[in-house]
Amino acid sequence: MVTRFDFDGIQAYELRSDALAVTVMEYGATLTGITFAGKKVGLGYDTMEEYRKGTAYLGAAIGRFANRIGKGRFTLNGRDYQVSVNENGNTLHGGAASYDVRLWHSEVIGDDAVKFTLHSPDGDNGFPGNLTAAVTYRVEGDTLTLMFEGDCDADTFYNPTSHMYFNLDAPKSVLETKVSINACGTLEVDGELIPTGTVLPLTADTDFTAPKKPAHYFDHCFVCGGDGVKATAEGGGVKMTLTADYPALQYYTGEFIGAPFGAGGGFAMEPQFYPDGMNHEGFASGLLKAGEHFRKTATYHFEKV
């Protein structure tokens, strides 16, 4: 069931099944809350002022390119591009004032989904091509599915994701949450979290192939390969299983999530292509060719344990 409501002047929706309730809004195509079996497991702010002032991308749809691009520079079809930089001279999550703070057009799809659409013109934050981006949220039973789509009239790089945050056992720190990730390695990064081009083998610290609690705060990109992403998180009697047809997963334990949650107040699992992928040979770059239809899916299944 889909119900419309007003959130501080922004069009919002609740998608509800017997087990799961999800709220989303047009601002940033943002997910503002998840409740499973009567328990809040997805984070959201209480007011629009907090969303406008927040710096954690809480629940937002990310684009045109998730994660980082070194110095905001890349070359495509022999042309050099300089895109918006917004973090230490690099591009994070599409640059300044990107998709996460835009008003998207919304449309109810059937009785269990809402689709958000955004037109991103050629040159938007420096990226080439007129892009139509879309993200659809669907709730069926105990499962939330996000479908990312895109169409562009020129070759571009497109790496959409969702910056949802979870805490399955609030108010405990997410460092107490057991996590598994089907990775074969992690991306080596420099001091500004820009990949060097090297894939590091898993170590005792980064190997989450068997469920375990993180030993410290993480903000790592895990390489999941051709099988796509499969990750789990378990805490407070709830298990979440994420599957996605992306080659990598950014696992962030919310060290800098900010008020009102505090460090470790929520974790994000962001399926994506490789950060800075267009600048490293052999990396999954998110290249979208003109006329091709982009479609990727991320599924979040919740269960009691």
Secondary structure, 3 states (H helix, E strand, C coil): CEEEEEECCEEEEEEECCCEEEEEECECCEEEEEEECCEEEECCCCCHHHHHHCCCCCCCEECCECCEEHHHEEEECCEEEECCCCECCEEECCCCCCHHHCECEEEEECCCEEEEEEEECCCHHHCCCCEEEEEEEEEECCEEEEEEEEEECCCEECECEECCCECCCCCCCHHHCEEEECCCEEEEECCCCCEEEEEEECCCCCCCCCCECCCCCCEEEEECHHHCEEEEEEECCEEEEEEECCCEEEEECCCCCCCCCCCCCCEEEEEECCCCHHHCCCCCCCEECCCCEEEEEEEEEEEEC
